């Protein structure tokens, strides 16, 4: 993952580094240190973003269905 990919995911998912640190239960300094060069992004991070985005979509669908049923 590149720094540009990382920044694009944050923007797309409407997250900032502080929010991400809370969701991942990692320190802000750890996340802020990732730069893709001398401090690479974890290999699992791209998958995490993918599944986080999926879960947000699922939550929207679930809410729509619940509203429709009531």
MILOTI-112644 format. One record per atom (N, C-alpha, C, O, CB): z, y, x negated; residue in one letter. Coordinates in pm, whole numbers, plus 50000, padded with zeros to 5 digits. Glycine has a CB too. Layout:
MILOTI-112644
ZYXA
...
***
This chain:
MILOTI-112644
500004988349915X
500005000050000X
500005012349910X
500705012949809X
501225000050097X
499215022049950X
499145034549876X
500045045049943X
500485043250056X
497685039649866X
500285055749873X
501075066849928X
500395072350053X
501045075850151X
501285078049823X
499065073150047X
498305078250162X
498485069150284X
498685073950395X
496805079550126X
498415055850263X
498635046250374X
500035048050432X
500215048350554X
498455031650325X
501005049250343X
502395050850386X
502545063450471X
503115062950580X
503335051650263X
502025074550422X
502115087150497X
501385086250630X
501855091750730X
501555098650415X
500235079350633X
499485077750758X
500275069450860X
500285072750979X
498135071050731X
500935058950814X
501765050950905X
502895059250962X
503165058751083X
502335038650832X
503565066950878X
504665075350926X
504175085051032X
504815086851136X
505315082950811X
503035091151006X
502485100851101X
502085093951232X
502425098651341X
501265107951040X
501375082851221X
500905075451338X
502065070751426X
501975071051549X
500065063551296X
503135066351362X
504285060851435X
505345071351465X
506425068151516X
504895049551357X
505035083851431X
505945095051456X
507325092551395X
508355094351460X
506085097551605X
507305088451269X
508545086151195X
508585095451075X
507555100051026X
508655071351149X
509785098251030X
509935104750901X
510725095050812X
511155084450857X
510665118750914X
510905098750687X
511575089650593X
513015086950633X
513515075950611X
511525095450453X
513685096750691X
515065094750734X
515125084550848X
515965075550847X
515695108250779X
514235086050946X
514175076351056X
513895062351003X
514525052651045X
513085080351158X
512955061550911X
512595048550854X
513775042350780X
514005030350789X
511395049950759X
514525050650708X
515685045350636X
516705039450732X
517345029350702X
516325056250551X
516865045750847X
517815040650948X
517295027451007X
518045017851020X
518035051051061X
516015027151043X
515435014951102X
515475003151005X
515684991751046X
514005017651145X
515265005950876X
515224995350776X
516594992450715X
516764982950638X
514254998950666X
517565000650750X
518904999350693X
518865000150540X
519524992450470X
519554986150738X
518085009750492X
517975012550349X
518355027050326X
518265035250418X
516525009650296X
518765030150206X
519125044050178X
517865052750177X
516775048250144X
519875045150043X
518075065150215X
516975074750213X
516405076050072X
515195077150054X
517435088450265X
517275075949972X
516815077349833X
515895065849792X
514945067949717X
518025077849739X
516165053949841X
515285042549813X
513895045149868X
512895043549797X
515865029549872X
513835048949993X
512545051350058X
511835063349996X
510625063149976X
512735053450209X
512585073549967X
511995085549908X
511455082749768X
510545089649721X
513025096849903X
512005072749702X
511545069349567X
510255061549563X
509575061349460X
512585061449498X
509885055149674X
508625047749676X
507475057549661X
507405067549732X
508485039449807X
506575054649568X
505435063649550X
504125056049526X
503075062249513X
505685073049434X
504195043049519X
502985035149502X
502515034049359X
501575026649330X
501895040949584X
503155041149268X
502745040549127X
503825033749044X
503805021549028X
502455054849072X
504775041548992X
505825035348911X
506935029248997X
507735021348947X
506425045548816X
506995032749124X
507915026649220X
507085021949338X
506935029249436X
509035036749266X
506545009749330X
505625005149436X
506335003049570X
507545001049578X
504964992149393X
505545003549673X
506045000649807X
506284985549817X
505534977749758X
505045005549918X
507314981349891X
507554967049907X
506354960049971X
505654965950054X
508814964549991X
506134947749933X
504974940449986X
505084937950136X
504064936550204X
504834927149914X
506294937450190X
506514934550331X
506334946850420X
506274945550542X
507884928750351X
506264958650361X
506294970950440X
505094972450534X
505254976950647X
506354982850348X
503924968850489X
502744970050575X
502884961150698X
502524965250808X
501454966450497X
503394949050682X
503634940350797X
504694946150889X
504574945251011X
504064926350750X
505714952050832X
506764958250914X
506164969151002X
506444969851121X
507894964050824X
505334977750942X
504694988351020X
503844982451132X
503874987351244X
503824997250930X
503104972151103X
502244965551203X
503094960651321X
502754963251437X
501464953751139X
504174953551292X
504984948051400X
505814958651470X
506124957351589X
505894937151346X
506184969051401X
506894980151465X
505964986951566X
506364989951679X
507394990451359X
504724989251526X
503754995351618X
503544986351740X
503464991151853X
502414997851545X
503454973451716X
503284963951827X
504474964451923X
504294963952044X
503114949651773X
505654965451868X
506854965751953X
506894978452036X
507354978152151X
508124964651866X
506424989551981X
506375001952059X
505415000452176X
505695005152287X
505945013751970X
504274994052153X
503314991752260X
503894982552366X
503714984752486X
502004985752204X
504584972352322X
505214963152417X
506254970452502X
506324968252623X
505874951352341X
507044979052441X
508044986652515X
507394995452622X
507914996752732X
508874995352420X
506245001352589X
505535009652687X
505055001252805X
505185005152921X
504345016752621X
504494989652774X
504004980652880X
505164976052967X
505074975853090X
503274968452820X
506244972352903X
507434967652975X
507954978453069X
508324975553183X
508534963452876X
507974990753023X
508445001853105X
507495003953224X
507945006153336X
508555014753022X
506205003353199X
505245005053308X
505404994353414X
505344997153534X
503835004753253X
505594982153371X
505744971053466X
507044972253545X
507084969453664X
505704957653393X
508074976253478X
509364977853546X
509274988853650X
509764987253762X
510484980953446X
508665000053614X
508505011153709X
507645007053828X
507895011253941X
507865023253639X
506634998753801X
505734994353906X
506434984854004X
506154985054124X
504504987553845X
507334976653952X
508024966954035X
509024973754128X
509214969554242X
508734956653948X
509654984154079X
510654991054161X
509934999754256X
510565006654336X
511634999154076X
***
